[in-house]
Amino acid sequence: MKNLLSYLEYSAERFPDKLAFADENESVTFAELKTLAKRAGTFIANEICEVNRPIAVLSTHTVADVAAFFGALYANCFYVPIDGFAPEAHIDARLNSINPAMVINAKLISDLPMAYEPNNELLTKIRAEMTANSPAYAIFTSGSTGVPKASLISHGSVINLIDWMCDEFGFNEKTVFAGQAPFYFDSSVQELYSTLKCGGTTHLFPKKYFISPLKVLQHIEEVSANVMPWAAAAIKLIANSGAFEKFVPKGVTNVIFGGENMPAKILNIWRRAMPNTKFTNVYGPTETTVDCSFYTVERELEDSESVPIGFPVRNCELLLLDENGKTVSNGEAGELHVRGIQVGLGYYNNAERTAEAFIQNPLSSDKDIIYKTGDIVKINEFGELVFLARADNQVKHMGSRVELGEVETAAAAINGIRLVCCSYDKEKSRILMFYEGDISERELSSKLSAKLPKYMQPNVVVNVPKMPAMPNGKIDRITVRKVYYDEN
């Protein structure tokens, strides 16, 4: 199998009339999706007459989005999902970055004229030029700079990920995914392509459902979802809401979460509520095709721990290197670099940023491009990989190196703390801590003094009424510092 179209066609042949995807208003079978995608592919191919071009999709997390994605693939182009509900300036910044050959939305796909019935001869001819290294999609990531970059991923990288996931978690035609992540977040790739490979079903949850965590839990059971591939931010939202005290969905066999560091305290709330469910932490920057490591929880985790990120996925190697590009000793912290098929193709239309992050393997004399994650990790006493902090979140304070992520983990384990983040005021040599929770600033400082050495204790502690969040649910660190420290 050298391209992702084979997943759709295989399931359309085996399960033509089976429900593939459903959103709040529409649903589609595998056979119907194949026809829609081919019509869209014919339309795109006729309009642009070029291959390997970006097709921007203004996504609203609907069935039509999926048809648009596969239409781009049938035209041997790659799709770029963009939040269709975002402000115009946000959309324009991303369109200007990639200069797409076409911009399409759900309505366009739904209203395609009959003149664009599938042209199988044209699509077959175009497809002959496709290889496993052909680009499949690009997803924007702002990283630490705030500047959007379109991370380009090949068919072969996605195939490696999905084949591994389906084997590891036993996905099949009876698997029903609760689709939480919008398509412009890379975690959505997991359920999108696993559904197509295995003949399962994905129910696309509208974003508005998450205003009521209780409603989300009830809807999981209503659609008989048994697998939840969710962003860590959504897992935290449910845990902190107290919704489990009112309702726990039945039948969930797997909860797969990732996207940011997960405090064990949060996960333990889920494990107590759903003791028969398998919980797996998946880790990977967008640049490494969603996941490059995973950790299935099989031991008790103390609330004071972070959930490990575990072990490499199939056909992937994880390198821990020091500042000189040398392998660190076992147990020592190092920057994580990713090697193997999961490594993406770079940033589309951005050679400078690509060269900074996709580097020659310093341990090899042969050409070998690896991805420099910027994440500091170590291997713990159990042989598990553990995330410590971002490289740019390591500071020199009172003569010692301090991982701000470690300070955050200590605070997150304290009862009454829902969300927490740290920053550093280099000019005044201050560790800053911002938190959302039910305990006072003085009480938090007192509890941290018993957990952390003096040089790691925050100098400024601020209780934030509501932690600002980015569109992906992660804490908006720039805004929280600006509002609650810089402007005060």
C-alpha positions in Angstrom: 0.0 0.0 0.0 1.6 3.2 -1.1 -1.2 5.8 -0.7 -4.1 6.6 1.6 -6.7 6.2 -1.1 -6.3 2.5 -0.7 -7.8 2.7 2.8 -11.0 4.3 1.6 -11.3 1.9 -1.4 -10.7 -1.2 0.7 -13.4 -0.4 3.2 -15.8 0.8 0.4 -15.4 -2.6 -1.2 -15.9 -4.6 2.1 -18.5 -2.4 3.8 -20.2 -0.3 1.1 -23.4 0.5 3.0 -21.8 0.8 6.5 -21.8 4.2 8.3 -18.4 5.7 8.0 -18.7 9.3 9.3 -21.5 11.2 10.9 -21.7 14.8 12.1 -24.5 16.7 13.8 -26.5 16.9 10.5 -25.3 14.5 8.0 -23.8 11.0 7.6 -22.1 9.1 4.9 -21.4 5.4 4.1 -18.1 4.2 2.7 -19.5 3.8 -0.8 -21.0 7.3 -0.7 -17.8 8.8 0.6 -15.8 7.2 -2.2 -18.2 8.7 -4.8 -18.2 12.1 -3.2 -14.4 12.1 -3.0 -14.0 11.1 -6.6 -16.3 13.8 -7.7 -14.4 16.3 -5.7 -11.1 14.9 -7.1 -12.3 15.2 -10.6 -13.4 18.8 -10.0 -10.0 19.8 -8.5 -8.0 18.0 -11.2 -9.9 19.8 -13.9 -9.6 23.1 -12.3 -5.9 23.2 -11.4 -4.3 20.7 -13.8 -1.3 20.3 -11.4 -0.3 17.7 -8.9 1.3 18.1 -5.4 -0.3 21.5 -4.9 -1.9 22.6 -1.6 -5.7 22.6 -1.4 -7.0 24.7 1.5 -10.1 23.3 3.1 -12.1 25.7 5.4 -13.0 23.0 7.9 -16.1 23.0 10.0 -15.7 19.4 11.3 -18.3 17.8 9.0 -18.7 14.9 6.7 -18.1 17.2 3.7 -14.7 18.0 5.1 -13.7 14.4 4.8 -14.9 14.3 1.2 -12.9 17.4 0.4 -9.7 15.9 1.9 -10.0 12.8 -0.2 -10.9 14.8 -3.2 -7.6 16.6 -2.9 -5.8 13.2 -2.6 -7.6 11.8 -5.6 -6.3 14.8 -7.5 -2.8 13.9 -6.3 -2.6 17.1 -4.3 -2.4 17.6 -0.5 -5.1 19.2 1.7 -4.5 21.9 4.3 -7.4 22.1 6.9 -8.0 25.6 8.2 -10.5 26.5 10.9 -13.5 27.7 9.0 -14.9 29.5 12.0 -11.7 31.5 12.7 -11.4 35.3 12.3 -10.6 36.5 8.7 -7.1 37.6 9.8 -6.3 34.1 11.1 -7.5 32.5 7.9 -5.7 35.0 5.7 -2.4 34.5 7.5 -2.5 30.8 6.7 -3.6 31.2 3.1 -0.8 33.7 2.5 1.7 31.2 4.0 0.9 28.4 1.6 -0.6 30.2 -1.5 -3.0 27.4 -2.2 -4.0 26.3 -5.6 -7.7 26.3 -4.5 -9.7 27.1 -1.4 -12.8 25.0 -0.9 -15.4 24.5 1.8 -18.2 22.0 2.7 -20.8 23.8 0.7 -18.7 23.6 -2.5 -18.4 19.9 -2.1 -22.1 19.4 -1.4 -23.1 21.5 -4.4 -20.8 20.1 -7.0 -22.7 20.0 -10.3 -23.4 16.7 -12.1 -20.8 17.7 -14.7 -18.3 16.6 -12.2 -19.2 13.0 -12.0 -16.1 10.8 -11.3 -13.7 10.7 -14.2 -12.1 7.4 -13.4 -9.7 7.5 -16.4 -8.4 10.9 -15.3 -8.0 10.0 -11.7 -6.3 6.7 -12.5 -3.8 8.6 -14.7 -3.0 11.1 -12.0 -2.7 8.4 -9.3 0.0 6.6 -11.3 2.3 9.5 -10.4 1.7 9.1 -6.6 4.3 7.5 -4.3 4.5 6.8 -0.6 6.6 10.0 -0.4 3.9 12.2 -2.0 2.5 14.8 0.4 -0.9 13.9 1.9 -1.7 16.9 4.1 -0.2 19.9 5.8 -1.4 21.0 9.3 -0.4 24.4 10.7 1.6 24.6 13.9 2.6 27.9 15.5 5.2 26.4 17.9 6.8 28.7 20.4 7.2 31.6 18.0 3.6 32.2 17.3 4.3 32.2 13.6 2.1 29.7 11.7 4.1 27.0 9.8 2.4 24.3 7.6 3.9 20.9 8.6 3.9 18.7 5.5 3.3 14.9 5.9 3.6 12.1 3.4 1.2 9.2 2.6 3.9 6.8 3.8 4.2 8.4 7.2 0.5 8.3 7.8 0.3 4.7 6.7 3.0 3.7 9.1 1.1 5.4 12.0 -2.3 4.0 11.2 -1.1 0.5 10.6 0.7 0.6 13.9 -2.4 2.0 15.7 -4.8 -0.5 14.3 -2.5 -3.4 15.4 -1.6 -1.9 18.8 -5.2 -1.1 19.8 -7.1 -3.8 17.9 -9.3 -1.5 15.8 -11.7 -3.2 13.5 -15.1 -2.7 11.8 -16.8 -2.6 15.2 -14.7 0.3 16.4 -16.7 3.5 16.9 -14.6 6.7 17.5 -15.7 9.7 19.4 -14.2 12.4 17.2 -13.3 15.3 19.4 -10.4 17.0 17.7 -11.2 19.4 14.8 -9.5 18.5 11.5 -7.0 21.3 11.7 -5.5 19.6 14.7 -3.2 16.7 13.9 -4.7 14.3 16.5 -7.8 14.0 14.3 -5.7 12.1 11.8 -5.8 9.1 14.2 -9.6 8.5 13.9 -9.9 9.7 10.4 -7.6 7.1 8.8 -8.2 4.4 11.3 -11.9 4.5 10.4 -11.0 4.2 6.7 -8.5 1.4 7.2 -10.6 -0.8 9.5 -14.1 0.0 8.3 -15.1 1.5 11.7 -17.2 4.6 12.3 -16.4 8.1 13.5 -19.0 10.4 15.0 -17.8 14.0 14.7 -18.6 15.9 17.9 -19.5 19.6 17.4 -17.3 22.0 19.4 -20.3 23.5 21.1 -20.9 20.2 22.9 -17.9 20.8 25.1 -19.6 23.8 26.7 -21.3 21.0 28.8 -18.9 18.2 29.8 -21.9 16.2 31.1 -23.5 16.4 27.6 -20.3 15.2 26.0 -20.1 12.1 28.3 -23.8 11.3 27.6 -23.3 11.7 23.8 -20.4 9.2 23.9 -22.8 6.6 25.1 -25.6 7.7 22.8 -23.5 7.0 19.7 -22.0 3.8 21.3 -18.5 5.1 20.9 -15.9 2.7 22.3 -12.6 4.6 21.5 -11.8 8.2 22.4 -8.7 9.6 20.7 -8.8 13.0 22.4 -6.6 15.9 23.0 -5.2 16.2 26.6 -7.0 19.5 27.0 -10.4 17.9 26.5 -9.4 15.1 29.0 -8.5 17.8 31.6 -11.7 19.7 30.9 -13.9 16.7 31.7 -11.8 15.7 34.8 -11.9 19.2 36.3 -15.7 19.6 35.6 -16.9 17.0 38.1 -19.1 15.5 35.4 -18.1 11.9 36.3 -20.0 12.4 39.6 -23.2 12.5 37.5 -22.5 10.2 34.5 -19.9 7.7 33.3 -20.3 6.4 29.7 -20.4 2.6 29.3 -18.5 0.6 26.7 -15.4 2.7 26.3 -12.5 0.3 25.8 -9.7 2.8 24.9 -9.0 6.4 25.8 -6.0 7.7 23.7 -4.8 11.1 24.7 -2.0 13.5 23.7 -1.0 17.0 22.7 0.5 18.3 25.9 1.9 17.1 29.2 -0.7 15.1 31.3 -0.6 15.3 35.1 -1.2 11.9 36.6 -3.7 13.5 39.0 -6.0 14.3 36.1 -5.6 10.9 34.5 -6.3 9.2 37.9 -9.8 10.8 38.0 -10.5 9.1 34.7 -9.0 5.8 35.8 -11.2 5.7 38.9 -14.3 6.5 36.9 -13.5 4.0 34.2 -11.5 1.2 35.8 -11.9 -1.3 32.9 -10.7 1.1 30.2 -7.3 1.1 28.6 -5.6 4.5 28.8 -2.7 5.4 26.5 -0.7 8.6 26.3 0.6 9.3 22.8 3.3 11.9 22.2 4.5 13.5 19.0 4.9 17.0 17.5 2.8 17.7 14.4 6.1 17.4 12.4 6.4 13.7 13.3 3.0 12.6 12.0 0.9 12.9 15.2 2.6 10.2 17.3 6.2 9.0 17.6 5.9 7.5 21.1 3.2 6.0 23.3 2.6 4.8 26.9 -0.2 2.5 27.9 -0.8 2.9 31.7 -0.2 -0.4 33.4 1.0 0.7 36.8 -0.3 3.0 39.5 0.8 6.6 39.0 1.3 9.0 41.9 -0.6 12.3 41.6 2.7 14.1 41.7 3.9 12.4 38.5 3.5 13.3 34.9 2.2 10.4 32.7 5.2 9.1 30.8 5.4 9.3 27.0 6.8 5.8 26.9 8.3 4.1 24.0 8.7 4.6 20.2 6.0 3.6 17.8 6.9 1.1 15.0 9.6 2.1 12.6 10.6 5.1 14.7 13.7 5.8 16.8 14.0 8.4 19.6 17.4 10.0 20.2 18.2 11.9 23.4 21.0 14.3 22.5 22.9 17.0 24.5 23.8 20.5 23.3 26.8 19.0 21.4 24.8 16.4 19.5 26.0 13.5 21.6 23.9 10.8 23.2 23.2 11.5 26.9 23.8 8.9 29.6 20.9 6.8 30.8 18.8 8.8 33.3 20.1 12.2 32.2 18.0 14.8 30.5 18.5 15.5 26.8 16.6 17.0 23.8 14.5 14.6 22.0 15.1 14.0 18.3 13.0 11.7 16.1 14.3 9.5 13.4 12.5 7.3 10.9 9.4 7.2 8.7 7.3 9.3 11.1 9.5 12.3 10.4 7.6 14.7 8.1 8.6 16.4 4.9 9.3 19.8 6.5 7.4 23.1 6.5 5.7 23.9 3.2 7.1 27.0 1.5 9.4 27.7 4.4 12.9 26.4 3.7 14.6 28.4 6.5 12.4 27.1 9.3 12.7 23.6 7.8 16.5 23.7 7.9 16.4 24.7 11.6 14.2 21.8 12.8 14.9 19.0 10.3 18.6 18.4 10.7 21.3 16.0 9.7 21.7 13.2 12.3 24.9 14.1 14.1 25.4 10.4 14.9 25.5 9.4 11.3 27.9 10.1 8.4 25.3 9.1 5.9 22.4 11.5 4.9 19.9 11.0 7.6 17.4 13.8 8.4 15.9 13.8 11.9 13.5 16.1 13.6 14.7 18.3 16.5 11.6 18.5 18.8 12.8 21.2 21.3 11.4 18.9 24.1 13.6 18.0 27.1 13.1 14.4 28.2 14.8 11.6 30.2 14.4 7.9 30.8 13.1 7.1 34.3 13.8 4.2 36.7 11.2 2.1 34.9 12.8 2.6 31.5 10.0 4.9 30.4 10.5 8.1 28.5 9.3 11.1 30.5 8.7 14.7 29.3 10.3 17.3 31.4 10.0 20.7 29.6 10.4 22.6 26.5 14.0 23.5 25.7 12.9 27.1 25.6 11.3 26.6 29.0 14.5 25.8 30.8 15.9 28.8 32.7 19.0 29.7 34.7 17.7 30.9 38.1 19.8 31.5 41.3 22.8 29.9 39.7 20.9 26.7 38.8 19.1 25.3 35.8 15.4 25.1 36.4 12.9 23.2 34.2 9.7 25.2 34.5 7.8 22.1 33.5 8.9 20.4 36.6 7.7 23.3 38.7 4.3 23.1 36.9 4.1 19.3 37.6 4.6 19.9 41.3 1.8 22.5 41.4 -0.6 20.4 39.3 -0.5 17.6 41.8 -1.9 19.8 44.6 -5.6 19.4 45.4 -7.6 22.4 44.2 -5.4 23.2 41.2 -7.1 22.8 37.9 -4.6 24.4 35.4 -1.2 25.9 35.9 1.7 27.4 33.9 5.0 29.1 34.6 7.0 31.8 33.0 10.3 33.5 33.7 11.1 37.2 34.1 14.7 37.2 33.2 15.2 40.9 33.9 14.0 40.6 37.5 15.1 37.0 38.0 11.6 35.8 38.9 9.9 32.5 38.4 6.2 33.3 37.7 3.3 30.9 38.3 -0.2 31.4 37.1 -2.9 29.0 38.1 -6.7 28.4 38.0 -7.9 26.8 41.2 -9.7 26.9 44.5 -6.9 27.5 46.9 -5.3 30.9 47.8 -2.0 32.1 46.5 -0.5 32.0 50.0 -1.6 28.4 50.5 -0.2 27.3 47.2 3.1 28.9 47.9 3.2 27.2 51.3 2.5 23.8 49.8 5.1 24.3 47.0 7.8 25.2 49.6 7.4 21.7 51.0 7.7 20.1 47.5 10.5 22.1 45.8 13.9 23.3 46.7 14.3 27.0 47.4 15.7 27.8 43.9 12.7 26.2 42.2 10.0 27.9 44.1 8.0 30.6 42.2 8.7 34.2 43.2 5.3 35.4 42.0 2.1 33.3 42.3 -1.1 34.6 40.6 -4.6 33.0 40.9 -6.3 33.4 37.5 -10.1 33.4 37.4 -10.2 31.7 34.0 -7.0 30.5 32.3 -6.9 31.8 28.7 -6.7 29.1 26.1 -5.6 28.8 22.5 -7.9 27.4 19.8 -6.4 23.9 20.4 -7.3 24.0 24.1 -3.7 24.5 25.4 -3.0 27.3 27.8 -2.3 30.6 26.1 1.0 31.3 28.0 1.7 34.6 26.2 -1.7 36.1 27.0 -1.8 34.9 30.7 1.6 36.5 31.4 0.7 39.7 29.5 -2.6 40.2 31.3 -1.7 39.1 34.8 1.9 40.2 35.1 3.3 42.5 32.3 0.4 44.9 32.4 0.2 45.1 36.2 
